[in-house]
Amino acid sequence: MNYSTVFLDRDGVINVDSPDYIKSWAEFHFIPKSIAAIARFTRVGIAVIVISNQSAVNRGMMSPEALETMHRRMCRAVADSGGRITDIFFCPHRPDENCGCRKPKPGLILAARDRYGLDLASAVMVGDSEKDILVGRAAGCGATVLVKTGNGETAIQSLFQKGILPDHVANDLAAAANWILDQRHA
């Protein structure tokens, strides 16, 4: 399959996750090789779109402006290494707000589809949680990849118990990129 878009969860895929939320750039630390993986996608013409729940905003733990600054700095660091993040779609809502954009609901991916005219059958959702795999399936993505970084190990057990199998399980985003790019030649 020749994938044209990769949706990436942020915390636990691009950067190290924290049970206390990532609330500032000082708390944001790239997972090794994640920037290089994004640059590899960029070099072959695959669009990278970040899809992320960021309830720390509506929990009052960080301002929308602080989140925007963090995302701007993340995109700059990726660009400095030859990569490009096409866009970032995030849900600021708490789980109890029951919005349509909070993963595993597909609102964020559908918004990206509508904004960019994407064919979701040629898209891959890469994440470290059960919600990421479920949102990829709910939105109609062509494939889902679970990475073991972040919450991946816990998610593997939960997904397998429920009989929900991602299309691939990778150690990290770099290994996921290898699999996604290998699919272009399969």
C-alpha positions as CSV (number, residue, x, y, z in Angstrom):
1,M,0.0,0.0,0.0
2,N,1.3,3.4,-0.9
3,Y,0.3,5.5,2.1
4,S,0.0,9.2,1.6
5,T,-0.8,10.4,5.1
6,V,0.5,9.4,8.6
7,F,-1.5,10.4,11.6
8,L,0.6,10.5,14.7
9,D,-0.5,10.7,18.3
10,R,1.9,13.1,20.1
11,D,2.5,12.0,23.8
12,G,4.1,8.6,23.8
13,V,4.9,8.6,20.1
14,I,6.7,11.8,19.3
15,N,7.6,12.8,22.8
16,V,7.9,11.1,26.2
17,D,4.6,10.9,27.9
18,S,3.9,11.7,31.5
19,P,1.0,10.8,33.9
20,D,1.1,14.4,35.0
21,Y,0.6,15.7,31.4
22,I,3.1,17.6,29.3
23,K,2.3,21.2,30.2
24,S,5.3,23.1,28.9
25,W,8.2,23.0,26.5
26,A,10.5,22.3,29.5
27,E,8.5,19.0,30.0
28,F,8.6,18.1,26.3
29,H,11.3,15.6,25.4
30,F,11.5,13.9,22.0
31,I,11.6,10.1,22.0
32,P,14.9,9.1,20.3
33,K,14.6,8.8,16.5
34,S,11.1,10.3,16.4
35,I,12.2,13.4,14.6
36,A,14.3,11.4,12.1
37,A,11.2,9.2,11.4
38,I,9.1,12.3,10.7
39,A,11.8,13.5,8.4
40,R,11.8,10.2,6.5
41,F,8.1,10.5,5.9
42,T,8.6,14.1,4.6
43,R,11.4,13.0,2.2
44,V,9.1,10.5,0.5
45,G,6.1,12.8,0.3
46,I,4.0,11.4,3.1
47,A,2.0,14.1,4.9
48,V,2.4,14.0,8.7
49,I,-0.6,15.2,10.8
50,V,-0.6,15.1,14.6
51,I,-3.8,13.9,16.3
52,S,-3.8,14.4,20.0
53,N,-6.0,14.6,23.1
54,Q,-4.8,17.6,25.2
55,S,-7.3,17.7,28.1
56,A,-4.8,19.6,30.2
57,V,-6.2,22.7,28.5
58,N,-9.8,22.3,29.8
59,R,-8.5,20.9,33.1
60,G,-7.0,24.4,33.6
61,M,-3.4,22.9,33.8
62,M,-2.2,24.9,30.8
63,S,-3.4,27.7,28.6
64,P,-4.2,27.3,24.9
65,E,-1.3,29.7,24.3
66,A,1.1,27.5,26.1
67,L,0.0,24.5,24.0
68,E,0.3,26.6,20.8
69,T,3.9,27.6,21.8
70,M,4.8,24.0,22.5
71,H,3.4,22.8,19.2
72,R,5.2,25.7,17.3
73,R,8.5,24.7,19.0
74,M,7.9,21.0,18.2
75,C,7.3,21.8,14.5
76,R,10.4,24.0,14.4
77,A,12.6,21.2,15.8
78,V,11.2,18.8,13.3
79,A,11.7,21.3,10.4
80,D,15.3,21.9,11.6
81,S,15.9,18.2,10.9
82,G,14.3,18.1,7.5
83,G,10.8,17.0,8.5
84,R,7.4,18.7,8.3
85,I,4.3,18.4,10.3
86,T,1.5,19.4,8.0
87,D,-0.9,20.2,10.8
88,I,-1.8,19.5,14.4
89,F,-5.4,18.7,15.4
90,F,-6.0,18.4,19.1
91,C,-8.9,18.0,21.5
92,P,-8.8,20.3,24.5
93,H,-11.8,18.6,26.2
94,R,-12.0,16.5,29.3
95,P,-13.4,13.0,29.0
96,D,-16.6,14.1,30.8
97,E,-17.3,16.7,28.2
98,N,-18.2,13.9,25.8
99,C,-17.2,15.8,22.6
100,G,-16.9,14.3,19.2
101,C,-13.2,15.2,18.8
102,R,-11.8,13.3,21.8
103,K,-10.1,10.0,20.7
104,P,-11.3,7.3,20.3
105,K,-14.1,9.3,18.5
106,P,-13.0,10.1,15.0
107,G,-13.7,13.9,14.9
108,L,-10.1,15.0,14.7
109,I,-9.2,12.7,11.8
110,L,-12.4,13.6,10.0
111,A,-11.6,17.3,10.4
112,A,-8.2,16.7,8.9
113,R,-9.8,14.7,6.0
114,D,-12.2,17.5,5.3
115,R,-9.5,20.3,5.5
116,Y,-7.0,18.5,3.3
117,G,-9.2,16.3,1.1
118,L,-7.5,13.2,2.4
119,D,-8.3,9.6,1.3
120,L,-8.3,7.9,4.7
121,A,-8.0,4.5,3.1
122,S,-4.4,5.5,2.2
123,A,-3.7,6.8,5.7
124,V,-2.1,5.2,8.7
125,M,-2.8,6.0,12.4
126,V,0.2,5.5,14.7
127,G,-0.3,5.6,18.4
128,D,0.7,4.2,21.7
129,S,-2.8,3.6,23.2
130,E,-6.0,1.7,22.7
131,K,-7.7,4.9,21.8
132,D,-5.3,5.5,18.9
133,I,-6.0,2.2,17.4
134,L,-9.7,2.6,17.9
135,V,-9.8,6.1,16.3
136,G,-7.9,4.9,13.3
137,R,-10.4,2.1,12.8
138,A,-13.4,4.4,13.5
139,A,-12.2,6.9,10.9
140,G,-11.5,4.3,8.3
141,C,-7.7,4.6,8.1
142,G,-6.1,2.0,5.9
143,A,-3.9,0.8,8.7
144,T,-3.1,1.2,12.4
145,V,0.2,0.8,14.1
146,L,0.7,0.5,17.8
147,V,4.1,1.6,19.2
148,K,5.5,0.2,22.4
149,T,6.7,3.6,23.7
150,G,4.4,5.5,26.0
151,N,1.5,3.4,27.0
152,G,2.0,0.8,24.2
153,E,2.8,-2.2,26.4
154,T,-0.4,-1.8,28.4
155,A,-2.4,-1.1,25.2
156,I,-1.1,-4.3,23.6
157,Q,-2.5,-6.4,26.4
158,S,-5.9,-4.6,26.4
159,L,-6.3,-4.7,22.7
160,F,-5.4,-8.4,22.4
161,Q,-7.8,-9.3,25.2
162,K,-10.6,-7.5,23.2
163,G,-9.6,-9.2,20.0
164,I,-8.7,-5.8,18.4
165,L,-5.4,-6.2,16.5
166,P,-3.5,-3.3,15.1
167,D,-2.1,-4.0,11.6
168,H,1.4,-3.7,13.1
169,V,3.2,-3.4,16.4
170,A,6.5,-1.5,16.5
171,N,9.0,-0.7,19.2
172,D,8.9,3.0,18.4
173,L,8.1,5.6,15.7
174,A,11.3,4.8,13.9
175,A,10.4,1.1,13.6
176,A,6.8,2.1,12.6
177,A,8.3,4.3,9.8
178,N,10.3,1.3,8.6
179,W,7.1,-0.8,8.4
180,I,5.0,2.0,6.7
181,L,7.7,2.7,4.2
182,D,8.3,-1.0,3.5
183,Q,4.5,-1.3,2.6
184,R,5.2,1.0,-0.4
185,H,7.2,-1.8,-2.0
186,A,5.2,-4.8,-0.9
